Amino acid sequence: MATVHIQLPAPPAPVYDVRVEAGLLAQLGTLTRAVAPAPSAGLISDSNVAPLYLAQATAALTAAGYRVIPHVIPAGEAHKTIQTATAAIDTILTARIERATPIIALGGGVVGDLTGFVAATVLRGVPFIQVPTTLLAAVDASVGGKVGIDHAAGKNLIGAFHQPRLVLTDIATFRTLPPREVRCGLAECIKHAIIRDAALFDFIAAHLPRILAHDPAAMAELVAWNVRIKAAVVQEDPFEHGVRALLNLGHTFGHAIETITDYRVQHGECVALGIVAAARLAAARGLLNGAAVEQITALLSDAGLPVALPELDVERCLAVMGTDKKVRAGKLRFVLPTRLGAAAVFTDIPADQVQSAMASLRV
């Protein structure tokens, strides 16, 4: 038997800007051309966002000299599937693109995840541009390069790491969001505060009315602050081998709730519920004091997010959690807060404690 050792040079670390500003959509063409010059550009949006912003985005790209290849997917997590991705790939490939062709995601987290998956796989990888139009996507899905689609067995079980060349967050687009979508974005902001920055937690609590009213200064500061937190974590651990796992606070519980409710409970709402369960689990294990649990629960509730789900099927949730992609050596990993601004990963949680934490959400 022979063994051949192959040593490849490490690829250069991707460097890209995340820009946060009102009015960036009008600059999409020139800013994209600066990082991904090509004759054509793919533009993927969904049936909610396309009527609002597809024409403006197309005009900006066309003015910069791109031949635009648009594709609109049905809105909603239920459509983040291999079938939807294949339909988008068909549109892109039929248009005869090349490896320099950027593919742009115009929309929320579902659009960003699916478009990134398409960009990562078509022609073995083409440039990817994120244009998040929701608070949730701006502070979470658009940063870090985790892209993918769902499977019947669970959320985001098929995917890749494919970093964008550029992220453009036009906070003016948030004004067309339903209030529920803004609240869902706040769930991820509160998550970042709990795991990394107690000052952000205090900022959200103090400025919540301004944020919910779409105050431009408060919203811009909120988004930039959260992007800085996520960027620091991603730069330290781009492929989720260590500290990046902390970004999953609330997600082990939350993804299970999403799956068993067929995504009727939105992602941010499920994250909020998962954060409450994780905080209570941390308290049960003596990791977090009761006052902090109350602060966390109160801020989520004040933001208009659910902190209880009376109809929750605990047994189904526990079964789905067993298929979570974060399982290691047959054990689930839980991110648990240890104080406001700090968290850690645990794998030694007894099943009865997990069940009790999940069941607490029914009250």
N, C-alpha and C positions, 0 to 999 in steps of 0.2 A: 504494500500500500504506500502511495506517495502523498505527501502533503505539500501543497503549494501555498505559500503565504503571500497575500496580496495587500500591499499598503497603499491606500489612495490618499492623495493630499486632501486635507480638510477643506471643504468649500468655504469661501469667504462668508463671513457673517452678514446676513442681509441687513441693510441699513435703509430705513424709510422714515418719512415724516408722517405724523398724524396732525392734521391742521384742523383747528376748531374755530369757526368764525361764521357769522351770518353772511349769506350771499355767495358762498363758495361754489354753488352749483353752476353759476354763470361762468366760472373759471375752469370748469371740468376739462374742457378740451385742451387749453394751453397747459394746465398743470399735468394732465396725463401725457401730453406729448413730451414734456420735459423728462419724464421717467420711462416712457414706453413708446418711442416713435415707431410708427408702422403705417401702412396704407389703410388698414381697417381696425375697427374696434368692436368687440362683442359687448352688448349691453343687455343684462338680464335684470328684469324687475318682476313684480307680481301684480295681480289684478286689483289690489288696493292702491298701490303706489303709482303704477303706470299712468292712470288717468290724471294724476296730480303733477307728476314731474318728468315723465318719459320724454315729452315733447321738448321741454327745456334742456334736458340733458343731451338729447339728440342734436338739438340746434347748436349747443356749445361744442360738441364733438365735431359736427360737420364744419363749423366755422374754423376749426383748427386743422381741417384737411382730412379727417377720417371718413372712410366709408363705414357707416354704422350698421351693425348686424343686430337688430333688436330681437328679443325673445321674452315673452311674458308668461309666467307660470301662475297657476292658481294660488291664491293666498292661503296661508295657514300651515301649521306644523304637520297636519295630516298629509300634505303634499310634498314633504321633504323626503322623497322616495327615489329609488333607483329608476323608476319609470319616468318621473319628472326630470331627473338628471339626464336620462337618455334622450328625451325629447329635446332638451336644450342642446345636448351634444350634437344631435342630428342637424339642428339649425346652424350651429357653428361650423360643423364640418362641411355641410352642403355649400356654405358660402365661400369655401376654399380659403381658409386662413393659413397663416404661417406661424412659426414659433415665436415671432416677435409680436404677434397680435395680442394686445391686452384684452382681457375680459373683465368687464366692470359690473360690480354688484350695486344695484340701486334699490335700496329697501331696508328692511329690518333684518333680524338675525337669521330667519329662515332663508331669505334670499342670499345673504352673505355666506352662510354655511354651504348652501347648495352651489352657488356660483364659484366659490373657492374650490369645491370638490371638482367641478367641471374644469376649472383652470388648472388644477393639479394633475388631472388625468388626460385631458385632450392633448394630443401630440407629445405626451409624456411631460407636460408642464409648459404653460405659457404665462406671461405676466398677468398679475391679478391686482385690480384696483377696488378698494372698498369705498362706497359712498353710503354710509348708514343714514337712514332717515328716521330712526327711532332712538330714544334715549338708551334703551336696553342694548341695542346693537352698537351704539357709539361708545359705551363704556365697557362693553364686554366682548361680544362676538367679533367686532371688527379689528380687534387688536390681538396679536399673538399667533396668528396663522393656523389655528385649529379649524379645519374645514371638514364637512362630512354630511352624511344623510342618515336617516333613521331606518330601522329594520323592525319587523313585527315583534322581534324579541326585545327591543328597547331602543332608546334614543341615542343617536350619534354612534352607532356601533360599526358604521362603515365610514372610513375617512382617511385623512392624511394631515401632515403638517405642510402648509404651503403659505409662506409669508407674502403679504401684499407688497407691492412696490410703493403704494401711497394710500393713505386714508384721508378722505375729505369729509369732515362733519360740518354740514351747513345747519347750524342750530335753528335757522328760520324754518326749516322743514318740520321741526317739532310742533309748530303751532297748529298743524293740521291733524295732530295725533288725538285720538280719543283719550279722555282722562285715564281710562283703564291702562292704556299703553304707557303713559307717563309714570303711573304708579308701578308698573312692572319694571320699568327701568330703574326706579328708585330702589327696588329690592337688591339689584346687583351693586348699586352704590353703597347701600348699607352693609352689604356683605364685605366689600372692600374695606370699609371703615372698621368693621369688627376684626378682621384678620390682620390689618396693617396700620391703622391710623385713627386713634381715638379723637384727634382733632377734627378729622372729617366727619366723624359721628356727631360731634358737637355742632359743626357747621350745618349739617343737614337738619338737625333738630332746630337750630336757631333760624334757619332760612327756609323752612319747609313751605310756608305760605307763598313766598316769592318764587320758589321753584315750581310749585304747582300752578302758579299764575303765569309761567313762562317768562319771568323777568329775564331779559337777555344777559345782564351782567351775572346774575346768580347762576343761570343755566350754563354759561360759558365757563365760569369758575368750577362748577360742579363737574362738568365733563372733563375739563383739562386735569383737574385734581385726580379723578378716577383713572384717566388714561396714564398719568404718571405712575400711579400705584401699580397698575397692571403691567406697564412697560418694564418697570423695575423687576418685577417677578419673572416676566418672560425672558428678559435679558439674562437673568441669573440661571434660568432653567428652561431653555427653549422647547425641550421635548418631554417635559413633565416626568423627569426622573427623580425630582426631589421637591424643592420648595413650591414649585408651581401647583402641586397638588392642593395647596392651601386655598387656591381659587375655587375649589370644589365645595367649600362650606355650604351646607344646605342642599347640595346637588344629589347626594346619594339617596336621601329621602325624597327630594323633589322630583328627580327623574322618574322614580317609581310611581309617584302620584300622577305625573303627566301621562305615563303609559297606561295606567289602569283607568284613567278618566278619558282616554282617547283624546287627550289634549284639549278637552273642554275647559279645564283649569289651565290658564296660561302659564308660560314658563316662569315669569317673574313672580306670579302668585305661588307657584309650586316651590320656588326658591325661598320665598318668605316662610312658607309652612315648614320647609326643611330646616331653615335657620332656627325657628322656634324649637323644633324637635331636637336639633343638635345642641342648642343651649340647655335645654332641659336634661338631655343625656349627659352633658358636661357637668351640670349641677349634681346629678345623681351620682356621678363618679368623684365628686369632691374637687373638680377642676375649676369651677366657676361659682362665684357667690350668687345668692338669690337676688341681690339688688341688681346685678348686671343682667340677669335673666329678665327681670322686670323692665329694665331700661330698653333692652333689645326688643322685647315684645311690644312695649308701649310705642316705640318709634315706628315699628312696622305698622302697627294699628293706626297711628296718627297719619301715616302716609297713605292710608286707605287700602292697605294690603291685608289679606286674610291671615289670621293667626289660629284659626280652628277650621276644621272640616268635618261636621257632624256625621256625614254619610260615608266617611272614609272606610274602605275595606282593608283592614290592617293585614289580614292573612294574604290577600292578593299582592299587596305592596311588598311584603316580606319575600314572597316568591319571586317577584320581578327583580328585587334587589340582588338576588343571587346571580343574575345574568349581567349585572353592571360591569362596564368595562374597567372599573377601578379595582376589581377583585384581584388579589395577589395570593398565590399559593392556596386558593380556596377560601381566603379570608377577605371579608369586606374591609375597606379602609374608610374610616370616618374622620372628617376634619371637625375638630371640636374647639370652640373658643375657650381660652384660659383666662382672659380678661379682655376688656375693650381695647382693641388694638393688637391683639396677639392670639394665635391659634396654633394647633399642632395636629399631626396625623396619628391616629390610633388604629391598631388592627386587632386588639385583644378584647373587644367588647363582647360580653356574653349576650347570647340571643335574647334572653329574657329582658335585659336592659334596653336593647334595640326595640323590642316589641312594646315595652312600656312607653318609650319615648314616642313611638309612632301612635300608639293608642291615646296618648295625651292630647293629640290634635283633634280628637273627636269631642272633646269637652268644650 
